[in-house]
Structure formats: structure tokens, C-alpha cells
């Protein structure tokens, strides 16, 4: 009997699908107005600037971009990553890292399991659903520019801090 390929901790942070779902369940916001989106974006921008992170940050509701910043060191390639990670979150309603890890845990890849083109969808960490208590998914927060687990962890850190001050 051969072992199926498992996600490597280097590429997926050693997260299990259940751990990533638990993060999503813990990071439900009390509200998500345009002002909330800007507050989240400014918090992300401040943190990324303080740490000199070469990232693009985007926050959108279900219809449009509400906040976007491209910090020094980021590139036009990050724009494509942002769009592709956003599509994963919008299509499946879960973080882009969760979608990657759940398929890898099942012994396949996101692309193989879904048939979706990697040119259009990126199941890489950094895309996270913005969920509002009692209202469901209301948007997406995405970071690109760091290794995928660091992108994911930055979004989680910002959402946690936002919840603590809400």
C-alpha cells in the first residue's frame, strides 16, 4: 500500500482543513460596511507598512473593490494573484488556502478536483471570506506578495485585531 501525497508544511503551514474552517468560523464580523472595509484596509496597510511587507491588499464587498493598496516591492504580478485568489473565495465561499489544503488532504489538487484553470483560479493562501454574523458571506479580503501561508496569516491577524476592537 502506498501513501497518498499529503500537503507539505512548508507550502501549507501544516494546517488541516478543520483548522482552517475553525479560523473562518472564529472570524465572523459583527458588520461589514464601507467604513468597516476601509478600517480593515487601513489596519492592513499600517501593519504591512510598519513591517515593510511587499504586498497588495484588497478588500471588496460582493459587488466592488472598497479598498486597495499596493506597497513598495509588490508588482503587477500580484494583481493577477489577487484576482485569482478572489475568484476561489467567491466561487467556494472559503479561504483560498482552505480550498488548497482540503483537496491536497484528499490526495488531489484544486485544479484536478475542480477542473478550473490555474490561469483563472489560485488556490493559494491569502484570500479570505468576509462573513457577517447573521448575514453570511459579504465580501473578500485578499493579500498577495508573501509566501502563501504568510499571506493567509496576515489576513487572519488583521481580522482578529479588527474583531478585538469592534
Helices and strands as residue ranges (DSSP letters): H 9-12, H 17-26, E 28-29, H 34-50, E 56-61, E 65-70, H 76-92, H 96-105, H 110-114, E 127-132, E 136-144, H 148-165
